[in-house]
Amino acid sequence: MKRTSHLLSLLLLIGLVWYSFYSLMPTKISDESAAETEFSTARALVHLEEIAAEPHYLGSPGHAKVRDYIVSQLEALGLEASVQEAYDLNQNWGQLVKPKNILARIAGSGDGKALLLLSHYDSAQSYSHGASDAGSGVVTILESVRAFLASGKTPKNDIIICITDSEELGLNGASTFVNQHPWAKDVGLVLNFEARGSGGPSNMIVETNGGNKNLIQAFAEANPDYPVASSLMYSIYKMLPNDTDSTVFREDGDIDSFFFAFIDDHYDYHTVNDNYENLDRNSLEHQGSYLMPLLSYFADADLEGLKAEEDHVYVNLPLVKFINYPFSWILPMVLLGWFILLGLLLWGTKKGALQGKVWAKAGGVFLLTLIVAGLLTQGLMWLLYKVYPQYGEIQHGFTYNGHYYIVAFVMLTLAVCFGLYSRFCQGISRANLMIVPLVLWMIINTAIALYLPGAAYFIIPVFFGFFILAYLIKYPEANPLLITLLSAPAVLIFSPLVQFFPVGLGLEMLVASVVFTALLFGLIAAVTGAFPFNKYLWKVSLFFLLIFLITAHTQSSWSEERPKPNSLVYYQDNPEQEAYMLTYDGILDEWTSAVLGDDPVAADSLVSSVAGSKYNTGYSYGKLVQNANIASLEGSLTADTLNANRFTLTLEPKRNLQRISIYADTSYHFKALAYNGQTIAADSSGLVWPKRRSNFMGVYLITDSDPLTIAFESADAQMPEFQFLSYSYDLLDRPEFEIPKRSAAMIPSPFVVKDAVVTKDRFNTTEMLPSVQDSIAPQ
């Protein structure tokens, strides 16, 4: 009978793990039969198929098509849509863009702050179709606004729809709206919809300059059906240099935001595989399940009362959905936890249920599982990257077969745990198995209270652990099923975190998954460590470890379903009259080898300081090639007729360019500097960027083939010499080159400039000066 109870406990434990993932997001996809006042994923997909029909990065032909489509759909809803078009100049590093934001407004009955619905319509400059990032956000807003209007309700607050441009290039559309549009001052709250992959549950994160108390309580009152949110993610996000459009609203406008993003299937992010077919329909349904109740709630809420000084701990939990409490409770809860643990230790010892040598031995086994599992993981990960060097080609860090590795390493951890516990902990009572894990979890929670308060909800399962320990002290023969039920909060809260870290941060974070698995095993050791069949379970776990490693191996090669990212760039150095073909790839394939040959040289022996990427990837290999004499820039210098020391260098593109990077030696100092009439402010020294550490002076991202003008006043007697790198994404279309098509098992690399023609030009304004001497005003 007791063995049956243990078997049922194991099945219940497996069921709880499954439910911890199953309950995160909707499983039923709403179709066209959904009521007109409800969100329909099927109706949203009609828009997405149009928006994601082709790449639509800023300046591309598809970019204008998508903008026109969104405008037409807003107008079809009876709204007056407009396009905000203005230059945005980043004062810190000189990025100049002219985004075109799409705006519409639903008038409310009151005069309070407005609710703003936010997403972006530009796709990444990597041939991405932008289906998830962020076509999914755009269509979530279009369909939700349609359903809201169909209800016939008049909101109390104005509702502003803002679909920004140039988010992928530097959050420029959001900056243009917040800093230049009169509606920005009306906004009280932003709901922002994003994606960093093509599937998985959508995570809610808060952006605020103050405390999150009122925002979190309002979110709980809005009561979305599938909240996936935790203050741990909030704390981690605030420490990382990750930015979204919401960041601009917070930093430049002190406007609070909720933003929602799904991050699974990260290998599709910013690639051609971010397309209509690959978007997880459940993820889109999840986005809709957020916006509909939040739109209804915040359309009538007091948006002026959301600011707060206090932060709240919060976490989603199946059945109860969402819990939150003040940060001020954290330290008292930790102190109470230590008090309870000490009391239980004294009481259990007095009753004879706890024996120091016994629980110390069990604790040693628990700590050994952490060490052994961690070391095995590190060693196996090193071996995997040696056996599969191609994994290094995926800059996202999460491989196509990454989910198999997560399960495999969880199985590795369980094999270690079950094996060591079966070998050394047989006959040890369940109460004694819990002491050291609870002590360690209390140490962790103490550190959390001091350094990472957003994770303070970790103590909730620990309190359930105290209850289990107390019950076992009084009733040593307690039914295993009851103990398993009391362990449910730990399983439900921590199981999703085992997957989250490698999915969100890359396979190198598998060690975090392993540590979490071992810590969870110890916390519920009264269940897992006490199975009478642990001597078999470690073998079963090892079997599944091998199964999933073999499965991962079968999915380790490149194919049409798992395409290899690769890149080529033609670089033409006009001052030196030399040209090169270059790649970022660490491993060459038949496509790159067909251009570079079988024995290319290291790129740094040919060129330097002309490569860059999101992950600081530089060119790897290159080859000197015949100069194709691709047209580049034509420059002219004019003098300011009112100030003899000010000049304007005008650069006219001689081909269809998407980007111009600007450089000048750090020895040149500028008293004044402006790009296309947008002034970069001087600092207290009276100079612009007087302490810049590199020659980089900014980048002009071209929307409408407008020329680039650089108005400057030198702080030195010597006139500056400018260098420019001009980019056009047309390498594969130019008749000057014979480059084969990629196979179906290849895609352009994300995060780097690829399939591009890059030309370098130098303009010495001292040499250009004689041509403008006659127009210079007398001093």
ABEGO torsion letter per residue (X at the ends): XAAAAAAAAAAAAAAAAAAAAAAABBABBBBAABBAABBBAAAAAAAAAAAAABBBBBGBAAAAAAAAAAAAAAAAAGBBBBBBBBBBBBAAAGBBBBBBBBBBBBBBABABBBBBBBBBABBBBAGBAGAAOAAAAAAAAAAAAAAAAAAGBBBABBBBBBBBBGAAAGGAAAAAAAAABAAAAABABBBBBBBABABEBBBBBBBBABBAAAAAAAAAAAGBABBBBBAAAAAAAAABABBBAAAAAAAAAGBBBBBBBBABGAAABGBAABBAAABBAAAAAAAAAAAAAAAAAAAABBAAAABBABBBBBBBBBGAGBBBBBAAAAAAAAAAAAAAAAAAAAAAAAAGABBAAAAAAAAAAAAAAAAAAAAAAAAAAAAAAAABAAAAABAAGBBAAAAAAAAAAAAAAAAAAAAAAAAAABGBBAAAAAAAAAAAAAAAAAAAAAABAAAAAAAAAAAAAAAAAAAAAABAABBAAAAAAAAAAAAAAAAAAAAAAAAAAEAAAAAAAAAAAAAAAAAAAAAAAABAAAAAAAAAAAAAAAAAAAAAAAAABBBAABBBBBBBBBBBBAAAGBBBBBBABABBBAAAAAAAEABBBBAAAABBGABBBAAGBBBABBBBBBBAGBBBBBBBBBBBAABAABBBBBBBBABBBABBBBBBBAABBBABBBBGGBBBBBBAAGBBGAABABABAEBBBBAAGBBBBBBBBBABABBBBBBBBBBBBAAAABAABBBBBBBAABBBBBGBBBGBBBBBBBBBAAAAAAAAAAABBBX
